[in-house]
Amino acid sequence: MNSTGNGAAGNLTNELAKERTREAADRTLNASIRTSIVLIGFGFAIAKSYEYVETGYRRSLGRVLDPYHAPLWFGAALIILGLVGTVAAIVQYGWILDKVDYLHMRNAIERRKHWRLCC
């Protein structure tokens, strides 16, 4: 009998809880990746839009629209933020799976020991 006191029903409950945890981690990773892709896309869109507008402005008036190129920096910051967010989400996902798989492997080892002692 395991620590929950329910025998096989408790073991099934633990396995289902692990599956729910894994599925929640999958959904979180998917949402993080979608958000990161949007940030990267907006970063490129802002940078390219500014480049297009500045090129036209420079051709027509002969001077620079923004000497600090702030929209380019903002676009680059969004791209970097998207990349960092993706890496952070992948690391978090790995930690969660390691924790769930560690518990799963520990239970499997305990079951093997039990079978060796019984049979």
Secondary structure, DSSP 8 states (H G I E B T S, - for coil): --TTS-THHHHHHHHHHHHHHHHHHHHHHHHHHHHHHHHHHHHHHHHHHHHHHHHHHHHHHSS-S-TT-HHHHHHHHHHHHHHHHHHHHHHHHHHHHHHHHHHHHHHHHHHHHHHHHH-
